[in-house]
């Protein structure tokens, strides 16, 4: 059946991806079946019937699970096989393919659990306004593509709409200006405004206690409207505005050519008057502008002109990514290593002039990073100092080591040698030195002198020489305590450098 459907859809001009989506099978399966002749497919089916499979011993159990729970996934059955039957030697992909074949043979289509919806009662006039954002790539008059961004407002009772566009991403100041424009368009505002979770509005939802950005908090407190923030994965809370966003994308924006923002916005306002607010709404069965004429009387009057200078700052916010960069105008700019912290808000305040980008952690705090603005798109602008690791630990180790060694000149020489030879593993080398000082304090200075004389530059060499010196000292002390009286005036011959090197097991060559 699947084989025939694939070839019929191919003949009708469907692509492999479209066929896979329509038949709910993998694209690879579409390609494989599509390349088979009827004879090839018959041979393939016969081979399946005669060929034993790894999961055949569990055939009945899997079929019974599927019949009882048609919405089971291949991943769940893979887990059940291990949990209930102790099967561990079969790959998950094998289980998935086997389950798909059983569904086809036994006609057990996968049934996804559907969410239950209920109609929301119509809200009273003037009670609620819903707001959401949208974006879409459009063709320009220069035959290139660019992205346009818009914000949509809708009165929940009358479905009367307002839409405003930008040719760049929104900033907090844009959001405030567009609220004022919407209030002027509607002739007032509602008691409550519903928003999706958005960084321009919210820093955190805080388990129901909303923490809003500074700019929007000042604005909301001035205009005194209630804010309702939708919960995650809860589109029904703002379903009216989501329909507006789709309507704008698929009716106004689709197949329209962009020339400049002013003309585009003017065309949008005419579209709202002609179509968006004029055509009969499919739910309320009335024209939004007619219902709005009644709802307008219930809107709260917006007093005076909002003074943006009192609340507006030139800062905009950006998220600090896990790789310690922020995104701005289609480019990425670095911040110092360690700025990103897991579980923290990770919000940066960004300001620009004609030449530079300034990044701060507080709106009026010290500058965290300064970059020259990139001229292109998709660039990574990185300050080399931002990639360096924290030097505090290394510097502390060096200071501790120098304080514990007697000869400052020799210790400085040794630290410099380690820094030059082991730039990537310097801290590890310093830890070895610190361990040697702690375990063999009486011999480390003498060992350092030997290191300098023999031109050795490794903490491991220092450890080996120190241990050798301590062992030699212990041997001398032992011999001195048991020596025969007749040998007490004997003097041991002095060792040459070659003999000493032999005792140190070739330390100069390590």
VENFEN-V77735 format. One record per run of one state. SS is the DSSP state (h for helix, s for strand, l for the rest). FROM is the first residue (numbers start at 1). LEN is the number of residues. If there is no record, write none. Layout:
BEGIN
ss: [SS & SS]
from: [FROM & FROM]
len: [LEN & LEN]
END
This chain:
BEGIN
ss: [l & h & l & h & l & h & l & h & l & h & l & h & l & h & l & s & l & s & l & s & l & h & l & s & l & s & l & s & l & h & l & s & l & h & l & s & l & h & l & s & l & h & l & s & l & s & h & l & s & l & h & l & s & l & s & l & s & l & s & l & s & l & s & l & s & l & h & l & h & l & h & l & h & l & h & l & h & l & h & l & h & l & h & l]
from: [1 & 2 & 12 & 16 & 24 & 27 & 35 & 38 & 51 & 56 & 69 & 74 & 86 & 92 & 107 & 128 & 141 & 145 & 156 & 161 & 167 & 172 & 187 & 189 & 190 & 192 & 196 & 202 & 205 & 206 & 209 & 211 & 213 & 214 & 224 & 226 & 230 & 235 & 254 & 257 & 259 & 261 & 277 & 280 & 281 & 287 & 288 & 299 & 300 & 301 & 308 & 311 & 316 & 320 & 325 & 329 & 331 & 335 & 347 & 353 & 356 & 361 & 367 & 373 & 380 & 382 & 384 & 388 & 392 & 405 & 408 & 422 & 426 & 440 & 444 & 455 & 459 & 483 & 485 & 488 & 497 & 504 & 507 & 510]
len: [1 & 10 & 4 & 8 & 3 & 8 & 3 & 13 & 5 & 13 & 5 & 12 & 6 & 15 & 21 & 13 & 4 & 11 & 5 & 6 & 5 & 15 & 2 & 1 & 2 & 4 & 6 & 3 & 1 & 3 & 2 & 2 & 1 & 10 & 2 & 4 & 5 & 19 & 3 & 2 & 2 & 16 & 3 & 1 & 6 & 1 & 11 & 1 & 1 & 7 & 3 & 5 & 4 & 5 & 4 & 2 & 4 & 12 & 6 & 3 & 5 & 6 & 6 & 7 & 2 & 2 & 4 & 4 & 13 & 3 & 14 & 4 & 14 & 4 & 11 & 4 & 24 & 2 & 3 & 9 & 7 & 3 & 3 & 1]
END
